[in-house]
Amino acid sequence: MYTAALVVMGITASYAQKQERVKLTAEERAEKTASVMQQKLTLSADQKQKIQQIELDRIKKSDEWREKDHSAMKGKMEERKAFMKSNREKVEAVLTADQKKTLAASRDEMRQKMKDRKGDGKSFRGSKRGQTPPAPPAKN
């Protein structure tokens, strides 16, 4: 009886972990991003529409780059950086001063989360990358 219950629990847990991610279209991703920004920055409907179009352009360009050969992508890094800077400036041109401050704080928070997610450079086993493990204790 207990064995049957454990098997059922194991099967249920494995199915719960196999949830498929639904890939959103570029338009859906732009809408989602604009909605989040509207909520965080209290954007007007006009601002949201402009941000959504800017995001849609960014997403489509990013998808286009992603589809290209990876070696070609490395050569276009400067072009990508300039495009991202231009995109950021376009977004900021739509926002008010308070919204810009809120967005900057949100970006800083996201950067910190990314740093925290990466951790302190520890690998799977817990030792820092690029470092040799400590020497074993000397035997007496």
Residue pairs with C-beta under 8 A, 6 or more apart in sequence:
24 32
26 56
26 59
26 60
26 63
27 56
29 55
29 59
30 52
30 53
30 55
30 56
30 59
31 52
33 51
33 52
33 55
34 43
34 48
34 49
34 51
34 52
34 55
35 48
37 43
37 48
37 51
37 103
38 47
38 48
38 51
40 102
40 103
40 106
41 95
41 99
41 102
41 103
42 99
43 51
43 95
43 99
47 94
47 95
50 94
51 91
51 94
54 87
54 90
54 91
54 94
57 87
58 84
58 87
61 83
65 73
65 76
65 80
66 73
68 76
73 80
91 103
92 100
92 103
95 103
120 128
121 128
121 129
122 128
122 129
123 129
127 133
